[in-house]
Amino acid sequence: MEIAGGSYFLPPEEIPLLVGDQVVEVIGRTGEQEGVAWLSPMVQPKKHELTALIERQVYVLPVREMERLLSGAQSSAVVREYQSRFQ
């Protein structure tokens, strides 16, 4: 993921954990954990977004886009900053 000039990724071995409603690490360019990610909403069977908390900011990617990336159907997707409806 390219976000605000930084590069981040989810470890490939942790991708299956997302399906099990677990939180996975978000790794930065240096190889250090920079945040966490999960599929939202966590308490419902139908998932809509990959949600990532990186450096105190929340980002989202639609599940359909994530599935296309993982299958190789597309090589990039727009990750957007979460905007609360309550601001």
C-alpha positions as a Markdown table, in Angstrom:
| # | Residue | x | y | z |
|---|---|---|---|---|
| 1 | Met | 0.0 | 0.0 | 0.0 |
| 2 | Glu | 1.2 | 3.5 | -0.8 |
| 3 | Ile | -0.1 | 5.9 | 1.8 |
| 4 | Ala | 1.0 | 9.5 | 2.2 |
| 5 | Gly | 4.4 | 8.9 | 0.7 |
| 6 | Gly | 5.0 | 5.7 | 2.8 |
| 7 | Ser | 5.0 | 2.1 | 1.6 |
| 8 | Tyr | 3.2 | -0.6 | 3.7 |
| 9 | Phe | 2.3 | -4.2 | 3.2 |
| 10 | Leu | 0.5 | -7.1 | 5.0 |
| 11 | Pro | 2.6 | -10.2 | 5.4 |
| 12 | Pro | 1.3 | -12.8 | 2.9 |
| 13 | Glu | 1.2 | -15.5 | 5.6 |
| 14 | Glu | -1.1 | -13.4 | 7.7 |
| 15 | Ile | -3.7 | -12.7 | 4.9 |
| 16 | Pro | -5.7 | -15.9 | 5.8 |
| 17 | Leu | -6.0 | -14.7 | 9.4 |
| 18 | Leu | -8.1 | -11.8 | 8.1 |
| 19 | Val | -10.8 | -14.2 | 7.1 |
| 20 | Gly | -10.8 | -15.6 | 10.7 |
| 21 | Asp | -11.7 | -12.1 | 12.0 |
| 22 | Gln | -8.2 | -11.6 | 13.4 |
| 23 | Val | -6.1 | -8.5 | 13.3 |
| 24 | Val | -2.9 | -8.6 | 11.3 |
| 25 | Glu | 0.3 | -6.5 | 11.2 |
| 26 | Val | 0.9 | -3.7 | 8.8 |
| 27 | Ile | 4.6 | -3.6 | 8.0 |
| 28 | Gly | 6.5 | -0.5 | 6.9 |
| 29 | Arg | 9.4 | 0.0 | 4.5 |
| 30 | Thr | 11.9 | -0.7 | 7.2 |
| 31 | Gly | 10.3 | -4.1 | 8.1 |
| 32 | Glu | 8.9 | -2.9 | 11.3 |
| 33 | Gln | 5.3 | -3.1 | 12.4 |
| 34 | Glu | 3.7 | 0.3 | 11.6 |
| 35 | Gly | 0.1 | -0.6 | 12.4 |
| 36 | Val | -2.7 | -3.2 | 12.2 |
| 37 | Ala | -5.4 | -4.2 | 9.8 |
| 38 | Trp | -8.7 | -6.1 | 9.9 |
| 39 | Leu | -11.8 | -6.8 | 7.8 |
| 40 | Ser | -14.8 | -4.6 | 8.8 |
| 41 | Pro | -17.2 | -5.0 | 10.2 |
| 42 | Met | -15.7 | -7.5 | 12.6 |
| 43 | Val | -19.0 | -8.7 | 14.2 |
| 44 | Gln | -20.9 | -9.4 | 11.0 |
| 45 | Pro | -20.3 | -12.2 | 8.5 |
| 46 | Lys | -20.3 | -9.9 | 5.4 |
| 47 | Lys | -17.1 | -7.9 | 5.2 |
| 48 | His | -17.1 | -4.6 | 3.4 |
| 49 | Glu | -13.6 | -3.1 | 3.9 |
| 50 | Leu | -10.1 | -3.8 | 4.8 |
| 51 | Thr | -9.4 | -1.3 | 7.6 |
| 52 | Ala | -5.9 | -0.3 | 8.6 |
| 53 | Leu | -4.7 | 1.8 | 11.6 |
| 54 | Ile | -1.4 | 3.3 | 10.7 |
| 55 | Glu | 0.3 | 6.0 | 12.7 |
| 56 | Arg | -2.9 | 7.0 | 14.5 |
| 57 | Gln | -4.8 | 7.3 | 11.2 |
| 58 | Val | -7.5 | 4.9 | 9.8 |
| 59 | Tyr | -7.5 | 3.9 | 6.1 |
| 60 | Val | -9.9 | 1.7 | 4.2 |
| 61 | Leu | -9.9 | -0.4 | 1.1 |
| 62 | Pro | -13.1 | -2.1 | -0.2 |
| 63 | Val | -13.0 | -5.9 | 0.1 |
| 64 | Arg | -13.7 | -6.2 | -3.7 |
| 65 | Glu | -10.6 | -4.2 | -4.5 |
| 66 | Met | -8.5 | -6.3 | -2.0 |
| 67 | Glu | -9.8 | -9.5 | -3.6 |
| 68 | Arg | -8.8 | -8.2 | -7.1 |
| 69 | Leu | -5.3 | -7.4 | -5.9 |
| 70 | Leu | -4.8 | -10.8 | -4.3 |
| 71 | Ser | -6.1 | -12.6 | -7.4 |
| 72 | Gly | -3.8 | -10.6 | -9.6 |
| 73 | Ala | -6.8 | -9.1 | -11.6 |
| 74 | Gln | -5.4 | -5.7 | -10.9 |
| 75 | Ser | -2.1 | -4.3 | -9.7 |
| 76 | Ser | -3.1 | -1.3 | -7.7 |
| 77 | Ala | -6.1 | 0.2 | -5.8 |
| 78 | Val | -6.8 | 3.4 | -4.1 |
| 79 | Val | -6.6 | 3.3 | -0.3 |
| 80 | Arg | -8.5 | 6.1 | 1.2 |
| 81 | Glu | -8.4 | 7.9 | 4.5 |
| 82 | Tyr | -11.4 | 7.1 | 6.7 |
| 83 | Gln | -13.7 | 10.0 | 7.2 |
| 84 | Ser | -16.1 | 9.8 | 10.2 |
| 85 | Arg | -19.7 | 10.8 | 9.6 |
| 86 | Phe | -19.7 | 12.3 | 13.1 |
| 87 | Gln | -17.1 | 15.0 | 12.4 |
